Amino acid sequence: MNRIQKYVLEIVMAMFLILFILWAAGYICNAIYGMKFELQSCWNGVAALSGAGVLSTVKYIMDSWKNSFDGVDPYKKE
């Protein structure tokens, strides 16, 4: 769990990158090959990632800021 908490922002950014790559591939397939890829599904993914990702990042930042002292590792057991 610590690894996920440590890299939460990078995980959200990677999800956006993957979603953009899939959206670009679908857009190109629609244009060149005439496939019927629903581009609205990618916008729904962006909305879901934006809501969940931003809220989880803000919650993590606020929890880290309010629940530990400066310079003290909250996960270090003493």
C-alpha beads as a LAMMPS data file, in Angstrom:
LAMMPS data file: protein, C-alpha beads

78 atoms
77 bonds

1 atom types
1 bond types

-500.0 500.0 xlo xhi
-500.0 500.0 ylo yhi
-500.0 500.0 zlo zhi

Masses

1 110.0

Atoms # bond

1 1 1 0.000 0.000 0.000
2 1 1 2.855 2.394 0.677
3 1 1 4.085 2.101 -2.898
4 1 1 0.667 3.031 -4.271
5 1 1 0.412 5.993 -1.915
6 1 1 3.921 7.112 -2.804
7 1 1 3.286 7.074 -6.552
8 1 1 -0.394 8.047 -6.734
9 1 1 0.221 11.085 -8.951
10 1 1 2.400 9.103 -11.357
11 1 1 -0.242 6.369 -11.569
12 1 1 -2.958 8.890 -12.446
13 1 1 -0.730 10.499 -15.077
14 1 1 0.055 7.080 -16.580
15 1 1 -3.667 6.326 -16.788
16 1 1 -4.242 9.577 -18.663
17 1 1 -1.382 8.723 -21.050
18 1 1 -2.781 5.247 -21.727
19 1 1 -6.247 6.688 -22.289
20 1 1 -4.833 9.287 -24.700
21 1 1 -2.976 6.599 -26.663
22 1 1 -6.144 4.509 -26.942
23 1 1 -8.155 7.568 -27.971
24 1 1 -5.582 8.485 -30.639
25 1 1 -5.568 4.909 -31.986
26 1 1 -9.372 4.912 -32.151
27 1 1 -9.415 8.285 -33.861
28 1 1 -6.910 7.120 -36.491
29 1 1 -8.793 3.854 -37.036
30 1 1 -12.015 5.810 -37.553
31 1 1 -10.365 8.150 -40.049
32 1 1 -8.272 5.728 -42.094
33 1 1 -10.002 2.376 -41.830
34 1 1 -13.597 3.478 -41.344
35 1 1 -14.019 1.568 -38.101
36 1 1 -16.846 2.455 -35.757
37 1 1 -14.871 3.185 -32.590
38 1 1 -17.007 5.193 -30.172
39 1 1 -14.877 8.200 -29.226
40 1 1 -17.369 9.228 -26.535
41 1 1 -16.153 6.291 -24.432
42 1 1 -12.727 7.944 -24.176
43 1 1 -14.281 11.201 -23.002
44 1 1 -16.178 9.230 -20.380
45 1 1 -12.853 7.730 -19.306
46 1 1 -11.307 11.186 -19.032
47 1 1 -14.217 12.337 -16.883
48 1 1 -13.937 9.309 -14.611
49 1 1 -10.160 9.603 -14.276
50 1 1 -10.367 13.324 -13.683
51 1 1 -12.907 12.968 -10.929
52 1 1 -11.378 9.988 -9.171
53 1 1 -7.750 10.888 -9.811
54 1 1 -7.961 14.508 -8.781
55 1 1 -10.031 13.746 -5.694
56 1 1 -7.717 10.954 -4.564
57 1 1 -4.642 13.117 -5.141
58 1 1 -6.120 16.032 -3.195
59 1 1 -7.168 13.689 -0.371
60 1 1 -3.676 12.168 -0.221
61 1 1 -2.002 15.594 -0.178
62 1 1 -4.338 16.892 2.528
63 1 1 -3.900 13.747 4.640
64 1 1 -0.133 13.968 4.321
65 1 1 -0.104 17.679 5.120
66 1 1 -2.474 17.589 8.085
67 1 1 -1.578 14.258 9.708
68 1 1 2.218 14.361 9.957
69 1 1 4.848 16.801 11.118
70 1 1 7.368 18.344 8.718
71 1 1 10.332 16.096 8.086
72 1 1 8.810 13.075 9.844
73 1 1 8.117 9.932 7.824
74 1 1 4.557 8.866 8.753
75 1 1 5.283 5.233 7.813
76 1 1 8.441 4.852 9.888
77 1 1 7.822 2.878 13.050
78 1 1 9.768 4.025 16.094

Bonds

1 1 1 2
2 1 2 3
3 1 3 4
4 1 4 5
5 1 5 6
6 1 6 7
7 1 7 8
8 1 8 9
9 1 9 10
10 1 10 11
11 1 11 12
12 1 12 13
13 1 13 14
14 1 14 15
15 1 15 16
16 1 16 17
17 1 17 18
18 1 18 19
19 1 19 20
20 1 20 21
21 1 21 22
22 1 22 23
23 1 23 24
24 1 24 25
25 1 25 26
26 1 26 27
27 1 27 28
28 1 28 29
29 1 29 30
30 1 30 31
31 1 31 32
32 1 32 33
33 1 33 34
34 1 34 35
35 1 35 36
36 1 36 37
37 1 37 38
38 1 38 39
39 1 39 40
40 1 40 41
41 1 41 42
42 1 42 43
43 1 43 44
44 1 44 45
45 1 45 46
46 1 46 47
47 1 47 48
48 1 48 49
49 1 49 50
50 1 50 51
51 1 51 52
52 1 52 53
53 1 53 54
54 1 54 55
55 1 55 56
56 1 56 57
57 1 57 58
58 1 58 59
59 1 59 60
60 1 60 61
61 1 61 62
62 1 62 63
63 1 63 64
64 1 64 65
65 1 65 66
66 1 66 67
67 1 67 68
68 1 68 69
69 1 69 70
70 1 70 71
71 1 71 72
72 1 72 73
73 1 73 74
74 1 74 75
75 1 75 76
76 1 76 77
77 1 77 78
